[in-house]
Amino acid sequence: MQSALEKIKSIPGSYVLEHELSSSSISSVYLGVLNDVKAVIRVDLSAASRLAVDRQHEVNLLKDISYLDLAPKVLYSDTAAGILIWEYISGEQPLFTDKQFNTNALYDLGSCLSSLHSHPIPKNSIDIFSNSMGLYQSLLDGSSEKLLFNKALNLYNELLQDGANKVLSHNDLHRANLIWSQKYYFLDWEYSGVNHPCFDIASLVKSLKLDKNQINEMSLGYKFSSNLFNIDKLHQWIEFIEYLEEIWKISVTKIS
């Protein structure tokens, strides 16, 4: 199996690796320059093939929503080799306890999320979220692991019964996947696909530790049904997300 650095040698054109940004059993991410453009380079490792994600689906989706200007521009992709390169965006991660991120910034965040959720679900879109849940269920074989998964699945199915239509979701929105550079950009789209809109909303509320007033400010920018920002409902979604985070950790360990 080729190493990340060996795979990178196949990239056409002129490129320079500056340093590694992150590394896991799934992929390695580097900061570099591709054809004189500052770029981020993600290279999949062998464990990535055992995830319930589809790299070509990710690339197709990013191209489909490029006009929304929510994601970095894709500069190069070779899904067979597990390589994706996107343009580097200089900015900062939002921290809403900081006074510089005022209510307008939360309004803008809601507006950006609304533009994603109101985008038509692309034809032949793959339900990455459901596929991932299926994978997790097959991996969790211990009695306590099965109990954890069933709690999560039962809660998720209960939350889906509110009548809200599924939307095109990012499915991995947390502070590390947000960049503020005069506007918001969402990073790491590998899990994107159809889902209940509250999954993304609750993920942001949890990660950014938003209070009731801040949640209301974000809802004003979102402009969808105010029912999606019901505090009690969001707390239930956060409970599900906490289950899912634990399930994901266990699953990645098993895959690795």
Secondary structure, DSSP 8 states (H G I E B T S, - for coil): ---HHHHHTT--S-EEEEEEEEE-SSEEEEEEEETTEEEEEEEE-GGGGGSS--HHHHHHHHHHTGGG--S--EEEEETTTTEEEEE----B---TTSTTS-HHHHHHHHHHHHHHHTS---TT---HHHHHHHHHHHH--SHHHHHHHHHHHHHHHHHGGG----EEE-S--SGGGEEESSSEEE---TT-EEE-HHHHHHHHHHHHT--HHHHHHHHHHH-S-GGGG-HHHHHHHHHHHHHHHHHHHHHHHHH-
